[in-house]
Amino acid sequence: MLDNNLYAHTIRDKNTINFVGDRMEFFMIAAIFTGFFFALRNIVNKYTIANRMKGLAFFYLSTAITIIAFPIISWTVSPMMFPSFNSLLLLIFASVTYFVGSLIFFYALSLGDVTTAGPILSTRPMLIIPLSFILLDEFYGYEVIAWIFLIVFGAIMTSWNEGMELKSLYRNKTLWLFFTTTFLWAMQNISSKPVLQEIDNFNFTGWIHIFSIPLFLACTPFVLKKSIKNDLKRNLKSTLPYAILANVFLYGSFITMFFAMKFSVSLSEALIATHGVFIVILGFIISQINPKLIAEKHTKQTYMFRLIGAVLIFIGAYNILV
């Protein structure tokens, strides 16, 4: 079992959560901010891939920025900290799962059939609950698990599109790619908690991107095909501002997420799912300001379905927070 010092071993129900006093509420707020940053990045990515640059080309442009900028920013804010050997191995594991998961995700987006992405990615807390119990000894009682499942159900509803059927998900060719991404990102977050007992969230963010550099270079000859290179060259200038903006939101999500993961992976994952609420709200605001900015047209029933999902997320998150 992974060592996570004193943070989860004695937790057995909602009334006995005892991390470090009042900071418990602060890490929960950080997790909700992570959801907000993820929602902003999701909107920027969706617009950029639909209007500026294809998925894999945008992935390479964004990753090239992150592996250079994120370590520099992180170690400017916080002095470099060197982890122990065991934590170093977990950092490498986190880097691999993060990079490979992201590569698979953008490859799946490039296939065009992306309707399953939101619902499948929204199930990550359901993977985290058993994994965090087995590996991190996190358990908060069945009442909290019920609220987490309510959040997951609401998150699926906020990402649902008209015409989707449950039985069609199993036949969708991108389903297993998105599920693989979900599992890999879940394992990244599980492996982060023990490391975050040694180093802070800024150092963790810096190190996982440093270790992503060899993976980025190794994959380039196999993934960066002629069509992707041409897309990069043709649209680099017009897409670069959007890639920078998306990475600003990504960095904010990493810093807040890894701050929260230090205290609880399962609760943090559940509260991060509030990004579905923010996407519904931000999508509505953007559609009122500039309907052409995000070219999404849905029926009234779909908007109502998503609104109900957002309400369910809010109910679940509120009951976890209080």
C-alpha positions as CSV (number, residue, x, y, z in Angstrom):
1,M,0.0,0.0,0.0
2,L,1.3,3.4,-0.9
3,D,2.5,5.5,2.0
4,N,0.5,8.8,2.4
5,N,1.7,9.7,5.9
6,L,-1.1,10.8,8.2
7,Y,-3.7,12.0,5.7
8,A,-6.1,9.2,5.2
9,H,-5.4,6.3,7.4
10,T,-7.9,7.2,10.1
11,I,-10.7,8.4,7.9
12,R,-13.8,6.2,8.0
13,D,-16.8,8.5,7.7
14,K,-17.8,12.0,6.9
15,N,-17.8,13.1,10.6
16,T,-14.3,11.8,11.3
17,I,-12.5,13.6,8.5
18,N,-9.5,15.2,10.2
19,F,-6.8,16.4,7.8
20,V,-5.1,19.5,9.2
21,G,-7.9,21.5,10.8
22,D,-9.4,24.3,8.7
23,R,-7.3,23.6,5.6
24,M,-9.7,20.8,4.7
25,E,-12.1,23.4,3.3
26,F,-9.3,25.2,1.5
27,F,-8.3,22.0,-0.5
28,M,-11.9,21.5,-1.4
29,I,-12.2,25.0,-2.8
30,A,-9.0,24.4,-4.7
31,A,-10.5,21.3,-6.3
32,I,-13.6,23.4,-7.4
33,F,-11.2,26.0,-8.9
34,T,-9.6,23.1,-10.8
35,G,-13.0,22.3,-12.3
36,F,-13.4,26.0,-13.3
37,F,-10.0,26.0,-15.0
38,F,-10.7,22.7,-16.8
39,A,-14.0,24.2,-18.1
40,L,-12.2,27.2,-19.5
41,R,-9.5,25.1,-21.1
42,N,-12.2,22.7,-22.5
43,I,-13.9,25.6,-24.2
44,V,-10.7,27.0,-25.7
45,N,-9.6,23.6,-26.9
46,K,-13.0,22.9,-28.4
47,Y,-13.0,26.2,-30.3
48,T,-9.4,25.8,-31.5
49,I,-9.7,22.2,-32.7
50,A,-13.0,23.0,-34.5
51,N,-11.7,26.2,-36.1
52,R,-8.0,26.5,-36.1
53,M,-6.0,23.3,-35.9
54,K,-6.7,19.6,-35.8
55,G,-6.4,17.5,-32.6
56,L,-2.9,15.9,-32.8
57,A,-1.3,19.0,-34.2
58,F,-2.7,21.1,-31.5
59,F,-1.6,18.5,-28.9
60,Y,2.0,18.8,-30.1
61,L,1.9,22.6,-30.2
62,S,0.4,22.8,-26.7
63,T,2.8,20.1,-25.3
64,A,5.8,21.9,-26.7
65,I,4.8,24.9,-24.8
66,T,4.1,23.1,-21.5
67,I,7.3,21.1,-21.3
68,I,9.3,24.3,-21.6
69,A,7.1,26.9,-19.8
70,F,5.6,24.9,-16.9
71,P,9.0,23.9,-15.2
72,I,10.3,27.4,-15.6
73,I,7.2,29.0,-14.1
74,S,7.0,26.4,-11.3
75,W,10.6,26.8,-10.2
76,T,10.4,30.5,-10.4
77,V,7.5,30.5,-8.0
78,S,8.9,27.7,-5.7
79,P,12.5,26.6,-5.2
80,M,13.4,23.3,-6.9
81,M,12.9,20.4,-4.5
82,F,14.5,16.9,-5.2
83,P,12.2,14.0,-4.3
84,S,13.4,10.7,-2.8
85,F,14.0,7.7,-5.0
86,N,10.6,6.1,-4.4
87,S,8.9,9.4,-5.1
88,L,11.0,9.8,-8.2
89,L,9.7,6.5,-9.6
90,L,6.2,7.7,-8.9
91,L,6.9,11.0,-10.6
92,I,8.1,9.1,-13.7
93,F,5.0,6.9,-13.6
94,A,2.8,10.0,-13.3
95,S,4.5,11.6,-16.3
96,V,4.0,8.5,-18.4
97,T,0.4,8.1,-17.6
98,Y,-0.3,11.9,-18.1
99,F,1.5,12.1,-21.4
100,V,0.2,8.9,-22.9
101,G,-3.3,9.6,-21.7
102,S,-3.2,13.1,-23.3
103,L,-1.8,11.6,-26.6
104,I,-4.5,9.0,-26.7
105,F,-7.2,11.7,-25.9
106,F,-6.2,14.0,-28.7
107,Y,-5.8,11.1,-31.1
108,A,-9.4,10.1,-30.3
109,L,-10.5,13.7,-30.9
110,S,-8.8,13.6,-34.3
111,L,-11.0,10.6,-35.3
112,G,-14.0,13.0,-35.4
113,D,-16.5,10.9,-33.4
114,V,-16.1,12.6,-30.0
115,T,-19.6,12.3,-28.6
116,T,-18.5,9.7,-26.0
117,A,-15.6,11.9,-24.6
118,G,-17.5,13.8,-22.0
119,P,-19.6,11.0,-20.5
120,I,-16.6,8.6,-20.4
121,L,-14.2,11.1,-18.9
122,S,-16.8,12.1,-16.3
123,T,-16.7,8.6,-14.8
124,R,-13.1,9.0,-13.5
125,P,-14.2,9.5,-9.9
126,M,-15.9,6.0,-10.1
127,L,-12.4,4.6,-10.9
128,I,-10.8,6.6,-8.2
129,I,-13.0,5.4,-5.4
130,P,-11.8,1.8,-5.4
131,L,-8.3,2.7,-6.4
132,S,-7.8,5.2,-3.7
133,F,-9.3,2.8,-1.1
134,I,-6.9,0.0,-2.1
135,L,-3.8,2.1,-2.7
136,L,-4.3,5.1,-0.4
137,D,-6.6,3.8,2.3
138,E,-9.1,6.6,1.6
139,F,-12.7,5.9,2.7
140,Y,-15.2,8.4,3.8
141,G,-18.3,6.3,4.3
142,Y,-21.1,5.3,2.0
143,E,-23.0,8.6,2.3
144,V,-20.1,10.5,0.8
145,I,-19.7,7.8,-1.9
146,A,-23.4,8.3,-2.8
147,W,-22.9,12.0,-3.2
148,I,-19.8,11.3,-5.4
149,F,-21.9,9.0,-7.6
150,L,-24.6,11.7,-7.9
151,I,-21.9,14.2,-9.1
152,V,-20.6,11.6,-11.6
153,F,-24.2,11.1,-12.9
154,G,-24.7,14.8,-13.2
155,A,-21.4,15.3,-15.0
156,I,-22.4,12.7,-17.5
157,M,-25.7,14.5,-18.0
158,T,-23.9,17.9,-18.6
159,S,-21.8,16.3,-21.4
160,W,-24.7,14.4,-23.1
161,N,-25.6,15.1,-26.7
162,E,-28.9,14.4,-28.5
163,G,-29.0,11.2,-30.4
164,M,-26.7,9.4,-27.9
165,E,-27.8,6.0,-26.6
166,L,-26.2,4.0,-23.9
167,K,-26.1,0.9,-26.1
168,S,-24.3,2.9,-28.8
169,L,-21.4,3.7,-26.4
170,Y,-20.3,0.1,-26.4
171,R,-20.1,0.0,-30.2
172,N,-18.3,3.4,-30.6
173,K,-14.8,2.9,-31.9
174,T,-13.4,5.8,-29.8
175,L,-15.0,4.5,-26.6
176,W,-12.1,2.5,-25.4
177,L,-9.6,5.2,-26.3
178,F,-11.4,7.6,-24.0
179,F,-11.8,4.9,-21.4
180,T,-8.0,4.3,-21.6
181,T,-7.4,8.0,-21.2
182,T,-9.7,8.1,-18.1
183,F,-7.9,5.2,-16.5
184,L,-4.4,6.6,-17.2
185,W,-5.3,10.0,-15.8
186,A,-6.8,8.4,-12.7
187,M,-3.6,6.5,-12.1
188,Q,-1.6,9.7,-12.5
189,N,-3.7,11.3,-9.7
190,I,-3.5,8.2,-7.5
191,S,0.3,8.2,-7.8
192,S,0.5,12.0,-7.0
193,K,-0.6,11.9,-3.4
194,P,2.5,10.1,-1.8
195,V,4.8,12.4,-3.8
196,L,3.0,15.5,-2.7
197,Q,3.8,14.6,0.9
198,E,7.5,15.4,0.0
199,I,7.3,18.2,-2.6
200,D,4.8,20.9,-3.2
201,N,2.3,21.2,-6.1
202,F,4.6,23.6,-8.1
203,N,7.5,21.2,-8.0
204,F,5.2,18.3,-8.9
205,T,4.0,20.2,-11.9
206,G,7.5,21.1,-12.9
207,W,8.9,17.5,-12.6
208,I,6.2,15.7,-14.5
209,H,6.7,18.0,-17.4
210,I,10.5,17.6,-17.3
211,F,10.0,13.8,-17.5
212,S,7.5,14.3,-20.3
213,I,10.3,15.7,-22.6
214,P,11.9,12.3,-23.5
215,L,8.4,10.9,-24.2
216,F,7.6,13.9,-26.4
217,L,10.8,13.4,-28.4
218,A,10.4,9.7,-28.7
219,C,6.9,9.8,-30.0
220,T,7.5,12.6,-32.5
221,P,8.8,10.5,-35.4
222,F,5.8,8.1,-35.1
223,V,3.0,10.6,-34.5
224,L,4.1,13.7,-36.3
225,K,3.2,12.7,-39.8
226,K,3.3,14.8,-42.9
227,S,-0.3,16.0,-42.7
228,I,0.1,17.0,-39.1
229,K,3.4,18.8,-39.9
230,N,1.6,20.7,-42.7
231,D,-1.2,21.6,-40.3
232,L,1.3,23.0,-37.8
233,K,3.1,25.0,-40.4
234,R,0.0,26.4,-42.0
235,N,-1.9,27.3,-38.8
236,L,0.9,28.0,-36.3
237,K,0.7,31.7,-36.2
238,S,-3.1,31.9,-35.9
239,T,-3.3,29.1,-33.4
240,L,-0.4,30.1,-31.1
241,P,-2.4,32.6,-29.0
242,Y,-5.1,30.0,-28.3
243,A,-2.5,27.4,-27.4
244,I,-1.0,29.8,-24.9
245,L,-4.4,30.7,-23.4
246,A,-5.3,27.0,-23.1
247,N,-2.1,26.4,-21.3
248,V,-2.6,29.3,-18.9
249,F,-5.8,27.5,-17.8
250,L,-4.1,24.2,-17.8
251,Y,-1.4,25.5,-15.5
252,G,-4.0,26.9,-13.1
253,S,-5.8,23.5,-13.1
254,F,-2.5,21.7,-12.3
255,I,-1.5,23.9,-9.4
256,T,-4.9,23.8,-7.8
257,M,-5.5,20.1,-8.5
258,F,-2.2,18.9,-7.1
259,F,-2.6,21.1,-4.0
260,A,-6.0,19.4,-3.4
261,M,-4.6,15.9,-4.3
262,K,-2.2,16.1,-1.4
263,F,-5.1,15.9,1.1
264,S,-7.6,13.6,-0.7
265,V,-7.6,12.1,-4.2
266,S,-11.2,10.8,-4.1
267,L,-12.9,13.9,-2.7
268,S,-10.8,16.2,-5.0
269,E,-11.7,14.1,-8.1
270,A,-15.4,14.4,-7.2
271,L,-15.3,18.2,-6.7
272,I,-13.2,18.6,-9.9
273,A,-16.3,17.1,-11.7
274,T,-18.0,20.5,-11.0
275,H,-16.4,21.5,-14.3
276,G,-19.7,20.3,-15.8
277,V,-21.5,23.1,-14.0
278,F,-19.1,25.7,-15.2
279,I,-19.2,24.4,-18.8
280,V,-23.0,24.8,-18.8
281,I,-22.8,28.3,-17.3
282,L,-20.0,29.5,-19.5
283,G,-21.5,27.9,-22.6
284,F,-24.7,29.8,-22.0
285,I,-22.9,33.1,-21.4
286,I,-20.8,32.7,-24.5
287,S,-23.9,31.8,-26.6
288,Q,-25.6,35.0,-25.5
289,I,-22.5,37.2,-26.2
290,N,-21.4,35.6,-29.5
291,P,-23.4,32.5,-30.7
292,K,-20.9,31.8,-33.4
293,L,-17.9,31.5,-31.1
294,I,-18.9,27.9,-30.1
295,A,-20.7,26.4,-32.9
296,E,-23.0,24.1,-30.8
297,K,-26.7,23.8,-31.5
298,H,-28.8,21.6,-29.3
299,T,-32.5,21.0,-28.7
300,K,-34.2,22.5,-25.8
301,Q,-34.5,19.0,-24.3
302,T,-30.7,18.7,-24.4
303,Y,-30.1,22.0,-22.7
304,M,-32.7,21.1,-20.0
305,F,-31.0,17.7,-19.6
306,R,-27.7,19.4,-19.1
307,L,-29.1,21.9,-16.7
308,I,-30.6,19.1,-14.5
309,G,-27.1,17.5,-14.6
310,A,-25.6,20.7,-13.4
311,V,-28.1,20.9,-10.5
312,L,-27.2,17.3,-9.5
313,I,-23.5,18.2,-9.4
314,F,-24.2,21.2,-7.3
315,I,-26.3,19.1,-4.8
316,G,-23.6,16.5,-4.6
317,A,-20.8,19.0,-4.2
318,Y,-22.7,21.0,-1.6
319,N,-23.3,17.9,0.6
320,I,-19.6,17.0,0.4
321,L,-18.5,20.5,1.3
322,V,-20.9,20.8,4.3
